[in-house]
Amino acid sequence: MDLVKVVVRDLDHNFENRDPPLTALSITYGGLDVAFSSHKHWRDMRKLLVSQVLTNPNLDASRSFRTNGVRKTVRDVYGRIGTGINVNKVSYDTEIDVVTNLLWGCSKGYDDYGEIGDEFQEVAFEIMKLLAAPNISDFIPMLSRFDLQGRERDMRKLKEQIDRIFENFIRGRINANSRKMGKDERKDFLQALLDEKDDPKSSLDLDQIKAILVEELGDVIGLDNIVEESHLSKLIYLDAVINCFRLQPAVPLLIPRYPDESCTVGDYTIPKGTVVFINAWATHRDPKNWTNPLEFNPERCLNTKLDYKGNSLKFLPFGSGRRICPGAPLREKMLMYLVTSFLHSFDWSLTKDEDFDLSQEFNIVTKKKKPLIAIPTPKLSTASLYL
């Protein structure tokens, strides 16, 4: 943890730049996005993203996107009562749907939004798989011009699909715009870009923990109500349970950085341009940071000040320092809202052939080797609450 502090605190200014793989450069127009860009371009893009989309007022203004996305998912799950649900896929689809709504909106008059949104989700999934695939060109740069494994070729094909999707939306929005939106009108990120262009150990057992969760949900929300974002800040124990996802951080090694100048980190000399990884997966399981780190113990999070802002160097789900993920506030809201809605609206059980398996599949992102398939049973007081 001391070495992490040097990289993300003491020498944060020196380690603020990225070293993207070649496939990332292909899909991001040469590293022009927020995640993989460096220097002034990264600072400008981050400032635009945060100021136009991810400030608290803008996140509050876009609440309807999250509400509509989660409620649509609850309706869809309700329509499949008694059948096995791939919880991983349903959750992923919901979050992608909300993000694409934030990017270009679904209430702007596009009749073909659903079809294009589905296509975007499919392409995004293929991009993530390709970004995670080992590429010999990244390890032996002199071979990069040969593209021996065809990684860049495949990514260029995906980029062509992304280009077509984006250009359709951009052209449609430009043609539809005869004025800038008023300051009190809700913006998606596409509109913002166009505007910018123009201008202690627990003694509880698992059953007791589940009972506390059910009681908390019932007390705060009630079975005669659906979940609202205003309920979430009151669900203290559920928030502590969700924080246990530290054992499966989305990006286990975070996105690599490199120093602008040679420097010393601990007893190590790091030459200029050296790629540096921060192992969040190991940090979250380190006994020096967590007592009995693999034990399910939500109470430990009740007595510590953990957040998603990277303030605690033992809890880095979104990174820390200058290169912390700018989307962390949105991810925090979506994670809590979706899990709460699932738990409040349904009782869940495993299918007959399902074993509860937490084994992981490592890649650029972490996911379960075996997707969780569960059967929902409605628990709200009336069917109308699902519609």
C-alpha positions as CSV (number, residue, x, y, z in Angstrom):
1,M,0.0,0.0,0.0
2,D,3.0,2.3,0.6
3,L,4.0,1.9,-3.0
4,V,0.5,2.6,-4.2
5,K,0.5,5.8,-2.2
6,V,3.7,7.0,-4.0
7,V,2.1,6.4,-7.4
8,V,-1.4,7.8,-6.8
9,R,-0.5,10.5,-4.2
10,D,3.1,11.6,-3.9
11,L,4.0,11.3,-7.6
12,D,0.5,11.4,-9.0
13,H,1.5,14.2,-11.4
14,N,4.3,12.1,-12.9
15,F,2.1,9.0,-13.3
16,E,-0.9,10.6,-14.8
17,N,-0.4,9.2,-18.3
18,R,-1.6,6.0,-19.9
19,D,0.1,3.3,-21.9
20,P,-2.7,1.9,-24.1
21,P,-2.5,-1.4,-26.0
22,L,-2.5,-1.1,-29.8
23,T,-6.1,-2.3,-30.0
24,A,-7.1,0.5,-27.7
25,L,-5.4,3.0,-29.9
26,S,-7.3,1.6,-32.9
27,I,-10.8,1.9,-31.3
28,T,-10.2,5.3,-29.6
29,Y,-9.0,7.2,-32.7
30,G,-5.4,7.1,-31.6
31,G,-6.1,7.4,-27.8
32,L,-8.5,10.3,-27.9
33,D,-10.9,9.0,-25.3
34,V,-10.9,9.7,-21.5
35,A,-9.6,6.3,-20.4
36,F,-6.5,6.0,-22.6
37,S,-5.5,9.6,-23.5
38,S,-2.7,11.5,-21.8
39,H,-1.5,15.0,-21.1
40,K,-3.6,18.0,-22.0
41,H,-6.1,16.2,-24.2
42,W,-7.0,13.9,-21.3
43,R,-7.4,16.9,-18.9
44,D,-9.6,18.7,-21.4
45,M,-11.8,15.6,-22.1
46,R,-12.1,14.7,-18.4
47,K,-13.1,18.3,-17.6
48,L,-15.8,18.2,-20.3
49,L,-17.2,14.8,-19.3
50,V,-17.3,15.7,-15.6
51,S,-18.7,19.2,-16.0
52,Q,-21.4,18.2,-18.6
53,V,-22.5,14.8,-17.3
54,L,-21.1,13.7,-14.0
55,T,-21.5,16.6,-11.7
56,N,-24.1,16.1,-8.9
57,P,-26.6,18.4,-10.4
58,N,-26.4,16.7,-13.8
59,L,-26.6,13.2,-12.2
60,D,-29.7,14.4,-10.4
61,A,-31.1,15.8,-13.6
62,S,-30.5,12.4,-15.4
63,R,-32.2,10.4,-12.6
64,S,-35.1,9.5,-15.0
65,F,-32.6,7.6,-17.2
66,R,-31.6,5.4,-14.3
67,T,-35.2,5.0,-13.0
68,N,-36.6,4.1,-16.4
69,G,-33.7,1.6,-17.1
70,V,-34.1,-0.2,-13.7
71,R,-37.9,-0.3,-13.8
72,K,-37.9,-1.7,-17.3
73,T,-35.6,-4.4,-16.1
74,V,-37.8,-5.2,-13.1
75,R,-40.8,-5.4,-15.5
76,D,-38.8,-7.8,-17.7
77,V,-37.8,-10.0,-14.8
78,Y,-41.4,-10.0,-13.6
79,G,-42.5,-11.3,-17.0
80,R,-40.1,-14.3,-16.5
81,I,-41.2,-15.3,-13.0
82,G,-40.4,-18.9,-12.3
83,T,-37.7,-19.3,-15.0
84,G,-34.0,-19.1,-14.7
85,I,-32.6,-15.5,-15.1
86,N,-28.9,-14.8,-16.1
87,V,-28.4,-12.2,-13.4
88,N,-25.0,-11.2,-14.9
89,K,-26.5,-10.5,-18.3
90,V,-29.6,-8.7,-17.1
91,S,-27.5,-6.4,-14.9
92,Y,-25.0,-5.7,-17.7
93,D,-27.7,-5.0,-20.2
94,T,-29.4,-2.6,-17.8
95,E,-26.2,-0.6,-17.1
96,I,-25.3,-0.4,-20.8
97,D,-28.9,0.8,-21.6
98,V,-28.6,3.6,-19.0
99,V,-25.2,4.6,-20.2
100,T,-26.3,4.8,-23.8
101,N,-29.3,6.9,-22.7
102,L,-26.9,9.3,-21.0
103,L,-24.7,9.4,-24.1
104,W,-27.4,10.3,-26.7
105,G,-30.8,9.9,-25.0
106,C,-33.8,7.8,-25.9
107,S,-36.4,10.6,-25.9
108,K,-35.0,12.7,-28.7
109,G,-37.2,11.5,-31.4
110,Y,-35.2,8.5,-32.7
111,D,-37.6,5.7,-33.6
112,D,-34.8,3.3,-34.3
113,Y,-33.1,3.9,-31.0
114,G,-33.8,0.5,-29.6
115,E,-32.4,-1.3,-32.7
116,I,-29.2,0.8,-32.7
117,G,-28.8,0.6,-29.0
118,D,-28.9,-3.2,-29.2
119,E,-26.3,-3.1,-31.9
120,F,-24.1,-0.8,-29.9
121,Q,-24.2,-3.2,-26.9
122,E,-23.2,-6.1,-29.1
123,V,-20.2,-4.2,-30.6
124,A,-19.2,-2.9,-27.2
125,F,-19.0,-6.5,-25.9
126,E,-16.8,-7.5,-28.8
127,I,-14.6,-4.5,-28.2
128,M,-14.0,-5.5,-24.5
129,K,-13.1,-9.1,-25.5
130,L,-10.6,-7.8,-28.1
131,L,-9.1,-5.3,-25.7
132,A,-8.5,-8.2,-23.2
133,A,-7.0,-10.5,-25.8
134,P,-3.1,-10.9,-25.5
135,N,-1.4,-9.2,-28.4
136,I,2.2,-10.0,-29.2
137,S,2.6,-6.6,-30.9
138,D,2.3,-4.9,-27.4
139,F,5.2,-7.0,-26.0
140,I,7.4,-6.9,-29.1
141,P,6.8,-3.5,-30.7
142,M,9.1,-4.3,-33.7
143,L,6.5,-6.9,-34.8
144,S,3.5,-4.5,-34.5
145,R,3.5,-3.5,-38.2
146,F,2.9,-7.2,-39.2
147,D,-0.2,-7.5,-36.9
148,L,0.6,-11.2,-36.6
149,Q,-2.6,-12.1,-34.7
150,G,-4.9,-9.8,-36.6
151,R,-5.9,-8.0,-33.4
152,E,-5.7,-4.5,-35.0
153,R,-7.5,-5.7,-38.1
154,D,-10.4,-7.1,-36.1
155,M,-10.6,-3.9,-34.0
156,R,-10.7,-1.8,-37.1
157,K,-13.7,-3.7,-38.3
158,L,-15.4,-3.0,-35.0
159,K,-14.4,0.6,-35.3
160,E,-16.2,0.8,-38.6
161,Q,-19.4,-0.4,-37.0
162,I,-19.0,2.1,-34.1
163,D,-18.3,4.9,-36.6
164,R,-21.5,4.2,-38.5
165,I,-23.6,4.1,-35.3
166,F,-22.1,7.4,-33.9
167,E,-22.3,9.2,-37.2
168,N,-26.0,8.4,-37.6
169,F,-26.7,9.8,-34.2
170,I,-24.5,12.9,-34.7
171,R,-26.0,13.7,-38.1
172,G,-29.5,13.2,-36.8
173,R,-28.9,15.4,-33.8
174,I,-27.3,18.2,-35.8
175,N,-30.2,18.2,-38.3
176,A,-32.7,18.3,-35.4
177,N,-30.9,21.1,-33.5
178,S,-32.1,24.6,-34.4
179,R,-30.9,26.0,-31.1
180,K,-29.0,25.1,-28.0
181,M,-30.9,23.5,-25.2
182,G,-31.8,25.8,-22.3
183,K,-29.8,25.6,-19.2
184,D,-32.6,23.9,-17.3
185,E,-33.2,21.3,-20.0
186,R,-31.8,17.8,-19.5
187,K,-28.7,17.1,-21.7
188,D,-27.2,13.8,-22.8
189,F,-23.5,13.7,-23.4
190,L,-23.8,13.9,-27.2
191,Q,-25.7,17.2,-26.8
192,A,-23.0,18.4,-24.5
193,L,-20.3,17.6,-27.0
194,L,-22.2,19.3,-29.8
195,D,-22.8,22.4,-27.6
196,E,-19.1,22.4,-26.7
197,K,-18.1,22.1,-30.3
198,D,-20.3,25.1,-31.1
199,D,-19.1,26.7,-27.9
200,P,-14.5,-5.5,14.1
201,K,-15.3,-9.3,13.3
202,S,-19.0,-10.1,13.2
203,S,-20.7,-12.8,15.2
204,L,-23.7,-12.8,12.8
205,D,-24.4,-15.8,10.6
206,L,-25.6,-15.6,7.0
207,D,-29.2,-16.1,7.8
208,Q,-29.1,-13.2,10.3
209,I,-27.4,-11.0,7.7
210,K,-30.1,-11.8,5.2
211,A,-32.7,-11.0,7.8
212,I,-31.2,-7.7,8.5
213,L,-31.2,-6.9,4.8
214,V,-34.8,-7.9,4.4
215,E,-35.8,-5.9,7.4
216,E,-33.9,-2.8,6.3
217,L,-35.5,-2.9,2.8
218,G,-38.9,-3.4,4.4
219,D,-38.5,-0.6,6.9
220,V,-37.1,2.0,4.5
221,I,-39.1,1.2,1.4
222,G,-42.0,-1.1,2.3
223,L,-43.6,-3.8,0.2
224,D,-46.2,-1.4,-1.0
225,N,-43.6,0.8,-2.7
226,I,-41.1,0.5,-5.4
227,V,-37.5,1.5,-4.9
228,E,-36.6,5.2,-5.4
229,E,-33.1,6.7,-5.4
230,S,-34.1,8.7,-2.4
231,H,-34.2,5.4,-0.4
232,L,-30.7,4.4,-1.1
233,S,-28.8,6.7,1.3
234,K,-30.9,5.2,4.2
235,L,-29.9,1.6,3.4
236,I,-26.7,1.6,5.5
237,Y,-26.4,-2.2,5.9
238,L,-27.1,-3.0,2.3
239,D,-24.4,-0.5,1.3
240,A,-21.9,-2.4,3.5
241,V,-22.9,-5.7,1.9
242,I,-22.3,-4.3,-1.6
243,N,-18.9,-3.0,-0.6
244,C,-17.9,-6.7,-0.3
245,F,-17.5,-6.6,-4.1
246,R,-14.0,-5.5,-3.4
247,L,-13.1,-9.2,-3.8
248,Q,-14.1,-8.9,-7.5
249,P,-12.9,-5.5,-8.7
250,A,-14.1,-4.8,-12.2
251,V,-10.6,-4.0,-13.5
252,P,-8.2,-6.0,-11.3
253,L,-5.0,-4.3,-12.4
254,L,-6.6,-1.0,-13.2
255,I,-5.4,0.7,-16.4
256,P,-1.6,0.9,-16.6
257,R,0.2,4.2,-16.2
258,Y,3.7,5.4,-17.0
259,P,5.9,8.2,-15.6
260,D,6.9,11.3,-17.6
261,E,10.2,11.3,-15.8
262,S,12.4,8.7,-14.1
263,C,11.6,8.5,-10.4
264,T,12.0,6.3,-7.3
265,V,9.1,4.3,-5.9
266,G,10.1,2.7,-2.6
267,D,13.4,1.0,-3.2
268,Y,12.8,0.8,-7.0
269,T,14.0,3.1,-9.7
270,I,11.3,3.5,-12.4
271,P,12.7,4.7,-15.7
272,K,10.8,7.2,-17.8
273,G,8.1,5.5,-19.9
274,T,8.0,2.3,-17.8
275,V,4.5,0.7,-17.7
276,V,3.2,0.5,-14.1
277,F,0.3,-1.6,-12.9
278,I,-1.6,-1.2,-9.7
279,N,-2.9,-4.5,-8.5
280,A,-6.3,-3.6,-6.9
281,W,-7.3,-7.3,-6.8
282,A,-4.3,-8.1,-4.5
283,T,-4.8,-4.9,-2.4
284,H,-8.4,-5.8,-1.7
285,R,-7.3,-9.3,-0.4
286,D,-4.2,-8.2,1.5
287,P,-4.3,-9.3,5.2
288,K,-2.3,-6.2,6.1
289,N,-5.3,-4.1,4.9
290,W,-8.2,-6.4,5.8
291,T,-8.6,-8.8,8.8
292,N,-9.6,-12.2,7.4
293,P,-10.0,-10.6,3.9
294,L,-11.9,-13.5,2.3
295,E,-14.5,-13.6,5.0
296,F,-18.0,-12.2,4.3
297,N,-18.2,-9.6,7.0
298,P,-20.2,-6.5,6.0
299,E,-19.9,-5.1,9.6
300,R,-16.3,-4.2,8.9
301,C,-17.5,-1.6,6.4
302,L,-19.9,0.0,8.9
303,N,-17.1,1.2,11.1
304,T,-14.7,2.4,8.4
305,K,-15.0,5.4,6.1
306,L,-14.9,3.6,2.7
307,D,-16.1,5.4,-0.5
308,Y,-15.6,5.0,-4.2
309,K,-13.4,8.1,-4.5
310,G,-10.1,6.4,-3.9
311,N,-9.6,8.2,-0.5
312,S,-8.7,4.9,1.2
313,L,-5.8,3.2,-0.5
314,K,-6.9,-0.2,0.7
315,F,-10.2,0.1,-1.4
316,L,-9.6,1.0,-5.0
317,P,-12.5,-0.3,-7.1
318,F,-12.3,2.7,-9.4
319,G,-8.6,3.6,-8.9
320,S,-7.3,6.7,-7.1
321,G,-5.6,10.0,-7.8
322,R,-5.9,12.0,-11.0
323,R,-6.7,9.0,-13.1
324,I,-9.5,7.7,-11.0
325,C,-12.5,6.6,-13.2
326,P,-14.6,9.8,-13.7
327,G,-17.7,7.6,-14.0
328,A,-17.4,6.3,-10.4
329,P,-20.3,8.5,-9.1
330,L,-22.7,7.1,-11.8
331,R,-21.4,3.6,-11.3
332,E,-22.0,3.9,-7.5
333,K,-25.6,5.0,-8.0
334,M,-26.4,2.3,-10.6
335,L,-24.8,-0.5,-8.5
336,M,-26.8,0.4,-5.4
337,Y,-30.0,1.1,-7.3
338,L,-30.0,-2.1,-9.3
339,V,-29.1,-4.4,-6.4
340,T,-31.6,-2.8,-4.2
341,S,-34.4,-3.1,-6.8
342,F,-33.6,-6.8,-7.4
343,L,-33.6,-7.6,-3.7
344,H,-36.7,-5.6,-2.8
345,S,-38.8,-6.7,-5.7
346,F,-38.0,-10.4,-5.8
347,D,-37.0,-13.4,-3.7
348,W,-34.3,-15.3,-5.5
349,S,-33.4,-19.0,-5.5
350,L,-31.0,-21.2,-7.5
351,T,-32.1,-23.5,-10.2
352,K,-32.0,-27.3,-9.5
353,D,-28.7,-27.7,-11.4
354,E,-27.1,-24.5,-10.2
355,D,-24.2,-24.5,-7.7
356,F,-23.2,-21.2,-6.2
357,D,-19.8,-20.7,-7.7
358,L,-17.7,-17.5,-7.1
359,S,-14.7,-18.6,-9.1
360,Q,-13.4,-15.8,-11.4
361,E,-12.3,-15.4,-14.9
362,F,-9.5,-12.9,-15.2
363,N,-9.2,-10.6,-18.2
364,I,-9.0,-6.9,-18.6
365,V,-12.2,-7.0,-16.5
366,T,-13.1,-9.6,-13.8
367,K,-16.2,-11.7,-14.2
368,K,-17.6,-14.9,-12.9
369,K,-16.5,-18.0,-14.7
370,K,-20.0,-19.4,-14.5
371,P,-22.8,-16.8,-14.8
372,L,-25.3,-16.7,-11.9
373,I,-28.7,-18.2,-13.0
374,A,-31.4,-17.6,-10.4
375,I,-35.2,-17.9,-10.3
376,P,-37.2,-14.8,-9.2
377,T,-40.3,-14.9,-7.1
378,P,-42.4,-11.7,-6.7
379,K,-42.6,-10.2,-3.2
380,L,-44.2,-6.8,-3.6
381,S,-47.8,-6.4,-2.4
382,T,-49.5,-5.9,-5.8
383,A,-48.7,-6.8,-9.4
384,S,-49.3,-3.2,-10.4
385,L,-46.0,-2.2,-8.7
386,Y,-44.1,-4.1,-11.4
387,L,-45.8,-2.5,-14.3
